[in-house]
Amino acid sequence: MKSDTMVMYRDAYFKDCEALIENNHPYRNHVNKFIEYLNLPEVNLADTPMDISKETVKGCVGYYHEKGEINSRKTMESHLESVKSFYDYLSRTGKLRDIFSDLDYGEFKEKIVQMYNLSEPSGRGVFGCNDIQKILLNLDVAIDNFKMESAGVRDEDKYLQRIILRLFIKLTLIAPAKRNVITSIKRSDLDDNLKKLRINDAVINVPCGLSRDLKNAIEYAEGKNKKIVTDSDNIFDFIYRHKGKFQGESLNTWFFNMNQDFDIIKGQKSKKSLAVEPIRNTAIKMMVDNMVNPILISKVSGIKLSIIEKTYYPKDWKVEFNEDLNRSINRAIAQNDYYCYI
């Protein structure tokens, strides 16, 4: 192979995925960093791409952590998502295998956080309940009014993005787990009637509106994919499959685009993306405001009980719980103001 193999692959990625990189500015910077790391004399893998593995990626994060350039979970995740996008392109174009395809991505990130003791984000940003309801209302109206027969390619792309975004938001509101947990939901995690969802070892009731949205989205995707969904299918991957590979980080861009169209969350016009994480924080904060026991919040969200208590509850709070967890979790979620709309 030529000595500039990975450089050529990078340049091809930048050229062929120009629109993607334009909408995700960190991608260019982090992919460049990855290539620079591969070219280090002590690494020397730029000439032998087949030898690059997940351990190489860990080493790259460690290298830039030592240089003081990757010190937080947020920066590390931005780096990984950039490299992951690069490898998705290499795999799709037949240049290299996807080194991320055979690993649990969420678990992989957690191991890196622990390995380098990266700082966690405060994660306290929330949206108002009225804003959440306006977001859902506008998405519902836009999706219901879409005319497939007269739509162009860009219109259909936006329609699909809004379908997925609405599902993600509603699922997060009834089960405020991490983004990667929500986007990893499989068909087998839902019962046959789409009325129950198993997530983080809790069983959550799915409201009628969300159940209908799931049914319609799956049927739409089955028509586009010309394939019936199976228990092993990831819901989000399956719905997006006819357009390519679904990437969870795209949700921030789609959320921003939605807000540009509807102007609900103020002060975002100059930004390039809008994080979806505050949706989860909003659901958790409302459960806290309703004085829900932190054990229930910890169970459904996947956040350690100690972090829930430290972040939201007074020091003299005593944790005691003897009721049925699933029944209590569903009762707690149903207290949130937005629940009747979902």
N, C-alpha and C positions, 0 to 999 in steps of 0.2 A: 504493500500500500504506500501511497505517497505520504510524505511527512506532514502534509497539511490536510489530512483526511477530515479530522474533526472541524477544522476551520472551514473547509469547503461545505461540510454538512451544516454548520452554523450559518454560513452565508446564504445557503439555499433556503434554510428555515426562515431567515429574516426576509428574504425576497418573496417566497411563496406564501408566507403567513403575515404579510405586511399589515393587513387590516386588524388581525388579532393582536399583533404587537402594538399597534397604534392605540388600541383600546386598553391595553395592559402594559403601561410604560415600564414597570419593573422587569418585565421579561427580558428585554434587550440587555440591561445591565447585569442581571444575574446569570444569564446564559454566557455572556462574555466572561464573567468571573469563573464560571465552571470550566470554560475552555482554557483560561489562564492557569487554573489549578492543574489541569491535565498536562499542561506543557512544562510544569515545574520539573527540574532534573530529578528530584527525588520521587516524583510520581511517574512521569514519562509514559503516559497512556494515550496521548493524542494520536500516536501512530498505530495503536492497537485497540481500536474501539471495541472489539469483541471481548476484551479483557475487563472492560468497565462494568462495575456491578453496584449494588446498593451500598456495599462497603466503601466504594469510591466516593459515593455521594456523602456518606457519613464523614469521611475524611475531609472532604471539601468544606463541609459546614464547620468542622473542627479547626481547619486551617484559617478560615476567615473569622472564627470566634477568637482565636489566639491573636489575630491582628486587630481585634476590637471592632470588626465590621458586622458581625452577627452576634448580637448579645441578647436578643429577645425572641420569644416564640414567634411573634408577628413577623420579624425579619427572616427568621428561619423558614417559616411557612411560605413567605413570598419567594424565597430562594428555591425551595423544593417545588413549588407550583410552576415556577419558570422552567426549571430543568425537566419537570414532568411533561410540560407542554412540548418542549423540545423533543423529548423521546416519543411522545405520541405522534409527532410529525415523522420522525425517523422510522417508526414502526409502520405507519400508514403508507409511506412511500417505499417501503421494502428495503430501506438502507440498513437498519439495525433492528434487533428485537427490543421490545419495551422492557427495560429493567424494572419497571414499577408494576408490571402486570401480575407477577406471582407473589406479591406481598400484601399484607394488610396495611394500607396506607396510613390509617389513623394510628395504629399501633406503632408503625415505623416512626411517625412524627413524635409520639410520646417518648419513645426510647431515646431519640436525639435530644429532646428537652431535658430528660434526666441525665443523659451522658455528659452534657455540657452545662448543666445547671442553668438553663436559659430562663430569663425572667418572664413571668406571666403578665398578660395585659390585665388592667383593672376591670375592663369589661362592664362598666357601670352605665354606659349609654343606653337610654331607653327612648321609646316613642310614646306619645300620648295615645290613650285608648281611642280617642276620636280620630286621630291620624290613621291608626290601624284599620278602623272601620271604613274610613274614606278610601284607603288603599284597596281594600277588598271590594268595596262597592264599585270603584272605577274599573278594577280588573274584571269583575262580573259583567258590567255593562259592555265593556270593550269586547270581551270574549263572546257574549251572547249576540252582539250586533255584527259579528264578523261574517262576511259573505264570501265563502270559499270559491264560488263559481266565478267571481269577478276579481279575485285577488291575484296580485303579482307575487313573485318569489319573495321579495322583501316583506310584503304584507303577511305572507304565510309564515315567514321566519319569526316575525314579531308575535304573531298569533300563538305559535308553538312556545315561544319563550314565556309569554304571559300565562299559558296553561300550566307550564312547569313552575313558574314563580308563584302562582296562586296555590298550587298544591303544596309547595315548600312552606309558604307562609302559614297556611292553615294547619299543616302537620306540626310545624314548630309551635304554634299557639296551643295545640292540645297536648303536645308532648315536647316540652322545651329542652330537647337534647341538643348536643353539638351538631353543627352543620354536617360534618362527615357521617354522623350516625343517622341523621334524617335522610341524607342522600344515599345511604347504603341499604335502605329498606327494600326487602325483596317481597315478591308476591306472596311467598309462604309466611311472611310476617303478618299478613292480613287474613282474616277468615274468609270463607267462600262468599259471604254476602257483603264483604268490605265494611263490616260493622264493628270489628274488633282489631286492634293493632297491638302486637307485642313488641315492646321496645325497652331496652335497658332492664329486661326481666320484669317489666310491669305490663299489665294488660289494660289498654286504654280504649274507652268507648269512642267510636268514630261518629260524629254528628251526621245527621241525614244529608245536609248540604255538601259536606266534604265527601261522604260516601258516593253521592251522585257525581261529584267532580272527578273522583278517582275512576268510577265506572266509565264516564264519558271519555276521559283522557286515554284510558287503556284501550277502549274500543276504537278511538281515533288512530292510535298507534298501531293496533292490529291491522287496520285497513291499510295504513301506509307501509307497514313492514311485510304485509301479506303473510303474517305468522301469528298464531295464537300465543298469548303470554303463558309462560310456564311458571311453576312454583320457584324455580331457581333464578328467574329473571329479576334483576334489579329494576325497580319501578321506573326510576328516573332515566336509567340507561335505555330501557325498552322504549319509553315514550319518545326519546330524542334520537333513537338509533338510525332512522331513515335520513337524518341530517348529518350524522357523524357520531363521534364519541362525546358523551356528556361529561363536562368537567364542572365540579362544584364551584370553583372559583368564578365561573361565568355568571353565577347568580348575582354577584355584586354589580357587575356591568348591566345586567338586565334590570336589576332593581333601580339603578341609576337612570336608565333609559325610560323606565316606567314613570319615575318621578319627574323627569324632564317633560314627559307628555302631560302629566296630570298636575304637577306643581303642588304636591301635598306637603312634603317635608321641606321646609324653607331653608334658605342659605346654602343650597347645594349646587347652584348653577355653574360655579367655576371649577367644580371637581370633575374627575373622570370616572369615578365609581362611587357607589353608596353601599356601605357594609350592611349585610343582612343580620349580623349578630345581635343588634339591639332588639330585634323582634323576639328573640329568645329571652333576652334580659327583661323585656317588657312583661312577658308571660310570668317569669319568675318573680319579678317585683310585685305584680298584682297578687300573686299567691301569698307573698310575704305580707302585703298590705291587708289581706284578708285573714291574717294571723294563722295561716296554715302551718302545721307542724313541719319543721325543717327536715325531719326524716323522710316525709313524703316528697318534698321538693328534691332532696338528694337522690332519692330512688328514681324518679322519673327523668331528672335532668342529667344524671350521671356525674354530678359535681360532688366531691367529697363533702361529707357532713360538716367537717371542721371548717371548710372554706365557706359553706353556706352560713354557718353560725357566725363566723368572724366577719363576714361581709355584710350581713343583713340584720342580725339579731343582737339584742342587748346582752351584756356579759352575764347577767343573772338568769338568763333563759335556761330552764331545765328541760332536757329532752326526755320525754317519757311517751311510750306508745304501745298500746295493746290491741288496737283494732285491726281489721282486715286491711292490708295495704292497698290492694287494687281498688276495693270499694271506696276507700277514703281518698285515694288519689283522684279518682274520677269525680267524686263529690267536690273536691277542692278545685279542680280545673273548671268545673261547671259554674263555680261562683264568679269567675272572671267576666267582666262586663261584655267582652266581645263574643263570648261563647254562643249566645243566642243567634248571632249573625252567621256564625260558621255553620 
